[in-house]
Amino acid sequence: MKPPPFDYHCPETLDEALALLAEHGEGAKVLAGGQSLVPMLNLRALHPAVLIDINRLPGLDHVSLEDGRLRIGALARHRAVLESAAVREASPLMAEAYPYVSHGPIRNRGTLCGNLCHNDPASEMPAVVLASDAEMVLQSASGTRSVGAGDFFTGMLSTAARADELLVEVRMPQAPAGQGAGFHEVSPRKGDFAYVAAGATMTLDGGTCSGVRIVCAGVGDGPHRARAAEDALEGAAPGEDAFRQAAEAATEGLDPGEDFHADADYRRDLVCSLTRRALADAASRCH
Ligand SMILES: Cc1cc2nc3c(=O)[nH]c(=O)nc-3n(C[C@H](O)[C@H](O)[C@H](O)COP(=O)(O)OP(=O)(O)OC[C@H]3O[C@@H](n4cnc5c(N)ncnc54)[C@H](O)[C@@H]3O)c2cc1C
């Protein structure tokens, strides 16, 4: 299929891009890697009057670790993030999860920031940044604001970013020393969107689990943090029984929805088994 007609702008500066967003507002869509937007256009699921291509904006492709903070710019491609030493050093969870994100050609064009703005419920990275206390830096012609990941993902394919705002950077605090992480998913083929994914981080503090984070994707209309499961494990000694109990707690009250890929019972089973495995891996990688 072909996309509906649109006007195309390819600004050369951030100011120019923000002015275009302010001018066109709800009628405009930002084009980053195009790996989610273009299929949506071709399926006629979106009808923007204007596309604002940000690919020529300078200085937005950074992936860096500065003063204990990981910074990933709007034009950092999936491949650059996947292969970044700064990411491996600052975020064991992102490093574990990234190999599950899409296929080679899509990684060459797609961006982390575009992925977060798209907020597909089966996408891995929204869950990762939710577990990591990330901040989304949103810039418009009228100023800059920072939104925590917990407030950024507002529902199926939607976020707190206004139509006149660009997500210019994701910032994450460096993981605490010694943190271990695990991430598992089940998908139809490697690199496809997950039916369900689960990730976990922890440190071992005096032989007990500390700073536990457990997140899932594919279980609702956006990333899910399993707080009851985190509470069940916080301060407990690591081990099979404790991980199984926490994984079961992750399914309590969970309404994961269903589609033709997987019904709700199957998704709950996946949450339980994938969370248990992610926790076991996280504990075994603490140092
Ligand atoms: C076959 C296939 C398999 C895939 N598998 C996976 C997978 O397993 N896991 C996964 O997570 N993803 C997967 N994807 C999606 C892929 O990760 C996309 O690259 C990503 O979702 C969108 O990034 P993008 O840079 O291509 O954004 P685009 O497609 O350009 O934009 C996506 C949306 O975000 C908006 N946007 C983009 N950048 C910004 C910004 N800086 N500020 C404000 N708004 C912005 C756009 O307006 C649009 O609404 C897959 C895609 C394909 C085609």
The ligand as an SDF file (V2000), in Angstrom:
LIG
                    3D

 53 58  0  0  0  0  0  0  0  0999 V2000
    9.7290   -6.0690   11.0480 C   0  0  0  0  0  0  0  0  0  0  0  0
    9.8810   -5.1910   12.2640 C   0  0  0  0  0  0  0  0  0  0  0  0
   10.1920   -5.7860   13.4750 C   0  0  0  0  0  0  0  0  0  0  0  0
   10.3250   -4.9870   14.6040 C   0  0  0  0  0  0  0  0  0  0  0  0
   10.6060   -5.6070   15.7980 N   0  0  0  0  0  0  0  0  0  0  0  0
   10.6740   -4.8670   16.9120 C   0  0  0  0  0  0  0  0  0  0  0  0
   10.9220   -5.4660   18.1790 C   0  0  0  0  0  0  0  0  0  0  0  0
   11.1180   -6.6750   18.3090 O   0  0  0  0  0  0  0  0  0  0  0  0
   10.9270   -4.6540   19.2670 N   0  0  0  0  0  0  0  0  0  0  0  0
   10.7410   -3.3160   19.1700 C   0  0  0  0  0  0  0  0  0  0  0  0
   10.7580   -2.6270   20.1970 O   0  0  0  0  0  0  0  0  0  0  0  0
   10.5470   -2.7070   18.0040 N   0  0  0  0  0  0  0  0  0  0  0  0
   10.4890   -3.4480   16.8650 C   0  0  0  0  0  0  0  0  0  0  0  0
   10.2620   -2.8250   15.6830 N   0  0  0  0  0  0  0  0  0  0  0  0
   10.0570   -1.3570   15.6450 C   0  0  0  0  0  0  0  0  0  0  0  0
   11.3970   -0.6250   15.5750 C   0  0  0  0  0  0  0  0  0  0  0  0
   12.0680   -0.7820   16.8140 O   0  0  0  0  0  0  0  0  0  0  0  0
   11.2550    0.8760   15.2900 C   0  0  0  0  0  0  0  0  0  0  0  0
   12.5070    1.3170   14.8820 O   0  0  0  0  0  0  0  0  0  0  0  0
   10.8500    1.7570   16.4330 C   0  0  0  0  0  0  0  0  0  0  0  0
    9.6530    1.3060   17.0350 O   0  0  0  0  0  0  0  0  0  0  0  0
   10.5690    3.1920   15.9740 C   0  0  0  0  0  0  0  0  0  0  0  0
   11.7650    3.9040   15.8350 O   0  0  0  0  0  0  0  0  0  0  0  0
   11.9910    4.8200   14.5710 P   0  0  0  0  0  0  0  0  0  0  0  0
   13.2070    5.6180   14.8320 O   0  0  0  0  0  0  0  0  0  0  0  0
   11.9760    3.9630   13.3740 O   0  0  0  0  0  0  0  0  0  0  0  0
   10.7300    5.8100   14.6620 O   0  0  0  0  0  0  0  0  0  0  0  0
    9.7010    6.2830   13.5500 P   0  0  0  0  0  0  0  0  0  0  0  0
    9.0830    5.1050   12.8840 O   0  0  0  0  0  0  0  0  0  0  0  0
   10.3190    7.3020   12.6810 O   0  0  0  0  0  0  0  0  0  0  0  0
    8.6310    7.0110   14.4980 O   0  0  0  0  0  0  0  0  0  0  0  0
    7.8120    6.2710   15.3850 C   0  0  0  0  0  0  0  0  0  0  0  0
    6.8780    7.2450   16.1200 C   0  0  0  0  0  0  0  0  0  0  0  0
    7.6070    8.0580   17.0420 O   0  0  0  0  0  0  0  0  0  0  0  0
    7.5410    9.4530   16.6720 C   0  0  0  0  0  0  0  0  0  0  0  0
    8.8850    9.9660   16.9000 N   0  0  0  0  0  0  0  0  0  0  0  0
   10.0500    9.4260   16.4380 C   0  0  0  0  0  0  0  0  0  0  0  0
   11.1070   10.0600   16.9650 N   0  0  0  0  0  0  0  0  0  0  0  0
   10.6080   11.0440   17.7540 C   0  0  0  0  0  0  0  0  0  0  0  0
   11.2020   12.0310   18.5870 C   0  0  0  0  0  0  0  0  0  0  0  0
   12.5350   12.1260   18.7320 N   0  0  0  0  0  0  0  0  0  0  0  0
   10.3910   12.8800   19.2680 N   0  0  0  0  0  0  0  0  0  0  0  0
    9.0400   12.7940   19.1390 C   0  0  0  0  0  0  0  0  0  0  0  0
    8.4220   11.8610   18.3860 N   0  0  0  0  0  0  0  0  0  0  0  0
    9.1920   10.9920   17.7090 C   0  0  0  0  0  0  0  0  0  0  0  0
    7.0730    9.4640   15.2270 C   0  0  0  0  0  0  0  0  0  0  0  0
    6.3790   10.6480   14.9170 O   0  0  0  0  0  0  0  0  0  0  0  0
    6.1690    8.2480   15.1930 C   0  0  0  0  0  0  0  0  0  0  0  0
    4.9220    8.5380   15.7490 O   0  0  0  0  0  0  0  0  0  0  0  0
   10.1490   -3.5810   14.5270 C   0  0  0  0  0  0  0  0  0  0  0  0
    9.8650   -2.9770   13.2950 C   0  0  0  0  0  0  0  0  0  0  0  0
    9.7280   -3.7600   12.1750 C   0  0  0  0  0  0  0  0  0  0  0  0
    9.4180   -3.1030   10.8480 C   0  0  0  0  0  0  0  0  0  0  0  0
  1  2  1  0
  2  3  1  0
  2 52  2  0
  3  4  2  0
  4  5  1  0
  4 50  1  0
  5  6  2  0
  6  7  1  0
  6 13  1  0
  7  8  2  0
  7  9  1  0
  9 10  1  0
 10 11  2  0
 10 12  1  0
 12 13  2  0
 13 14  1  0
 14 15  1  0
 14 50  1  0
 15 16  1  0
 16 17  1  0
 16 18  1  0
 18 19  1  0
 18 20  1  0
 20 21  1  0
 20 22  1  0
 22 23  1  0
 23 24  1  0
 24 25  2  0
 24 26  1  0
 24 27  1  0
 27 28  1  0
 28 29  2  0
 28 30  1  0
 28 31  1  0
 31 32  1  0
 32 33  1  0
 33 34  1  0
 33 48  1  0
 34 35  1  0
 35 36  1  0
 35 46  1  0
 36 37  1  0
 36 45  1  0
 37 38  2  0
 38 39  1  0
 39 40  1  0
 39 45  2  0
 40 41  1  0
 40 42  2  0
 42 43  1  0
 43 44  2  0
 44 45  1  0
 46 47  1  0
 46 48  1  0
 48 49  1  0
 50 51  2  0
 51 52  1  0
 52 53  1  0
M  END
$$$$
